[in-house]
């Protein structure tokens, strides 16, 4: 990474999507419009390309991604629900925590504007034909007012995803851009990050 522009780690379940390479290329082009140098996880995984699928390959990819985050200036994270569940890609959630630990700026984006509790409720209805119920308080601190049929608290009321995810993005100075169009949501997040990282031109 020799660019003088801020380097931005592009993360999410994007690496698992069809035509991932073409998708990242388009996201990099949008970043360039805002003076940013987008970096895909694939860009650091060249050594793993020649390895057969398996534990050692996965660990090599994990190390490469960590090293890439160490070198990037900031991150743009997709927090869309993953594999038809209410939850986002867990690996991306870990990356958000890691970059927060590095105290690097972050922005998020998603195409799903439903509150996390609504995502959970819809999942249980669609997958199992069951509904949430009111949590009867036991005196313990609670981040939600309902529980699922397994008795697990539906947490993070008022947020789009787990509170740790949105919290860490927010603590870095960022927020989550929302638009039904994936690229419009990404563009808004990239614009916000650019405004934070690049000095304003004098009038």
Secondary structure, 3 states (H helix, E strand, C coil): CCCCCEEEEEECHHHHCCCHHHHHHHHHHHHHHCCEEEEEHHHHCHHHHHCCCCHHHHHHHHHHHHHHHHHCCEEEEECCECCCCCCECHHHHHHHHHHHHCCCEEEEEECCCCCHHHHHHHHHHHHHCCCCEECCCCCCCCCCCEECCCCCEECCCCCCCCHHHHHHHHHCCCCEEECCCHHHHHHHHHHHHHHHHCCCCCC
